[in-house]
Amino acid sequence: MRAAIVTYDGDRSSDRQSRLVGAALEGLGHEVETPVWSDPGVDWTSYDVAWISSTWDYFNRVDEFRDWVARAGVATRLHNARILVDWNIDKRYLRELGSEGVPIVQTVWAMPELAGQAQETVGDLSWEKAVVKPTIDGGAFNLEVVEQGEVAAAVERIGAPAMIQPFLPSLADEGELSLIYFRGELSHAVHKSPKAGDFRVQEHWGGVFTPIDDPPREALHAGAKTLDAMVSCSPIGEMPLYARVDLVRDLEGTLCTIELEVIEPSLYLEHVGPEKTENFARLLADAAG
């Protein structure tokens, strides 16, 4: 089997996950390459399976990325599938999950031309601080934390569809809990804590990750509900090869889904035992058909 672990044309020194999975696939006797998604010279038909692993610039090149996904999805067995990737790119998918009964963080959806209206809504909600970010983004790179009266200006600076959420003290106090699923079955869980004085839990912002052997029942229920809602409201209609559900506590203390990642999520394989990596490698190989 010939596998593509798809990456991007940038610094990949921190991409430990791809290296681990690649080594596991090679250990199973498979051929592995790491093509760049945007490289026009790649023949995607030459691969039996392609895993969207570290395409870390896609949210800055959305139209180009969508075009690539459409082409690669025809040329090879792409995971996750094109129709699910298209659905998951824009975080307005959270509205659909919410309509299926999934608790999500309260969100005001805004357009630049209606920024003043969005600020009025935030004022009515009495949020002292708000997080403003584009609906298409990644890694918390383009979010802003602003005071209530600065929301409109932040939305206008984004200049694209935006989402506004209350600043959650729980992010700094408790962090996030991530549940990682393979084919709809829980593989492992990781608790993510921000560095002192920050609220962003991503590793590139100094976040610290700790495996959780026994996630609380509340979290397991929330994760399962999120995946079931995804199957109901997204075009895929089935469990994808992999998914990550990120959970936080909102202002009322409810455990909410803040993100469902099914494009190129970190699966945190470097933080758990090698058997998880080997299991995922076998799933990829099986997905080649």
N, C-alpha and C positions, 0 to 999 in steps of 0.2 A: 504494500500500500504506500502511496506517495501522498504526503500530507503537507499542506501549506499552513504555517503559523503566521498569520497576516499581521504585519506591523506598519510602521510609518517611517517617513524619511526625516528622522530627527534623532535626538540623543536617546539611546536605548540602554544606557548603562544601568538603570534601575529596574529594567524589565527582567527580574528574576523568575517570574512566573513562566514566561515563554521558554526560558532556558530549561527549567525543571520539566515542563511537559515535553519539550523536544527530546530531552535526554531519556525520558520514560518511553516515548514512542520508539526511539532508536533501540532502546533496550528490549522492546518487543519485536524488533526486527524490521521496523518500518523506515522508509526514507523520509527525511524531514528537510524542508527549506523554509526560509523566513522572508518571503517576498514583501515588498512595499506596495500597499494597496493602490497608490497613485502612480506607480511605474507603468507607463504605457507599453513597455516591452515584455511584460509578463504574460505568458500563455496560461490562462487559468484552466483551460481544458486539460492541461497536463497533470492536474492534481485530482486525486480521488476524493479528497475532502479538504476544505479550507475553514480554518477557525479564525474568527475575527478577534485577535488577541490584544494587540496594543496599537490600534489606529488612533493615536492620541491627539491628532489634529483634526479629526473629522468634523467637530462642531464649528470649526473656523472655515470649513470648506464643504458646507452641507450639500449644496446642489451637486458638486463634483462627486461627493461620497455617495449620494443616492444613485447617481448614474453608475458608479462602479458596482454598488451592491446589486443593481438590476442586471448588469452584465455578468458579474461573477456568479450570481444566483442561477443563471442559465448554464454557465460553463462548467460548474462543478457543484458538489454538495456543500453548500455554504451554511455555516452555523455561527450565530443563529440565522434563521431563514429571513429572506429579504422582506417579506411582508411584515414580519415582527419587528425587524430593524426599522423600517419606515415608520411604524406606529410608535416606537419607543424613542425616536430621535427628539421629538418635541414633548416637553414635560407636561403639556396640556393633556396627555394621557391620564394624568392623575385625576382629572375631572371625571373621566369615564370609570376609573376604579371607584371613586367616591360614589358615583351613581349606582354602583353594584353593592354598596354597603360597606366598603372598606374605609375604616377611619383614616383620614389623611389630615395633614397639618392644614389649618384654615388658611385659605389662599385667596388673594384678590388678583384677578387676571386683568392685565392692563395693556393698552396700546398707547404709543407715544402721543398720538393726537388727542387722547382722552386722559392724559396724565393728571390734569386737575381733578377730574371726576374720581380717579383712583385715590388721590390724596384725601378727598372728602370722605370716601368710604373708609379709609384707614382711620381717619379722625373719628368717625362714628363708632368704630370698633375699639377706640381708646387704646391703641397700641402705642406705647411710649417710644419704642424703637422697632424698626422693621428691617427685614432683609429683602433687598430688591435684586433680582437677577434675571437674565434672559431665559426664555423658555427653552432655548437651545443653547446648552453650555455643558461644561464638564470640569471636574476638579476644583470647583469653587473659585475659578480663576477670575470671573467677571462679576461676582456678587459685590454688593455694597451693603453695609449696615448704616442706616441713617435714622435721624430723629423723625418724628411724625411729620413735621413741617417741611421736610426735605424730600419726601417721597416723589412728588411730581418731577422735581429736577433730576432725580436719579433715573426715573423712567425715561425722561427725555434724553438723558445721556446714553442710555442703552440704544435708543433709536430703533427698537424692534419689539415684537411681542415680549412682555415681561410678566413676571410673577412676583407678588409681594406677600411675604409671610411675617408673622410676628417674630421678633428676636426671641429665641427660646433659651432661658437660663439653664434649662436641663442639658443643653449641648455642652456647656462648660462644666456643669456639675456632674453629669452622668455619662455624657458622650452618646454614642450610637451603638446599636446592636445590629450586626449583619448576619443574615441567615443565607447560606449558600446551598442551592438545590441543583441536583443532577437528575434530569428526567422527572422532575416533580418530587423527588425524594430528598429529604434533608441530608446533606453530606456533612456539614460542619457549621459552626457558628463562631463569630469573632466579635469581641467587644473592642470598640475604638474610642480612645480618649484623646482629647486635644492636649497640646502642650500648655503649660501654665500661662495664663493670661490670654489664651486664644479660645475659639470655639470651633474652629475648622479641624476636622478629624483626619483629613487626608495625610498620607505620609509625607508628601512634599511640603506640608505646612507644619510638620513636626509631630503628627499624630502617632500614638502608640497603640499597637494592636495586641490583644491577648485572646488566645483561644478559649472558648467556653464549652466545657464538656456536656453540660446539662442545662440548656436554655430554659428559661421559665415557661410554664404552660401558656401564659398570656402571650408571650412572643411567638410560640409555635402556632397558636390559634391565629394570630395576626398574619403570620407569614403564609399559612395555608389559605386563608381567606383571600389574601392578595393574589396568590397564584390562581386560585379558582376564578377570581374576577377577571384576571388577565385572559384566561381561556374563553370566558364568556363574552368579553367586550372587544378583544383584539381580533384581527383577521385570521390568526393562526389556527385557532380552534383546537389546539392540543398543547401539551406541555413541551416546552423547548428543551434542547439539550442541556442548557445551563441557565441559571437565573440567580440574581442576588436581590434580597429584600432588605432594605435599610429601615430601621425602626428607631423612633425617638418619642419622648414624652412631650406633649403639647402643653399649653398654658394651664389646662385643666387637669393635667396629670394622666391623660389617656395615651396609651401606647399607639402611635400612629405610623403609618407608612410614609416616609418622606421621599423614598426613591425605590423604584423597581428597575433594576439594571439588567438588560438582556442583550446589549450590543457587544461591548467589550469590557465588561466589569472585571475589576480585580477580584479574583476568587480566593485570595489570601492563602494560596497553597503553600507558600514559603513559611507560613506561620503554623502549619499543622503537620501531622506526620506524613511521611512519604507514601503511605498507602492511599491517601486521598488523591495525590498526584497520579499514581499508577491507575487508580480507578477511573479518573477523568481521561487519561490517555487511552484506556481500553474503550471507553465510551466513544471517543473520537474515532478510533479505529473501526468500531462497530458501525458508526454513522456513515462510514465510507461505502457501506453496502457490500 
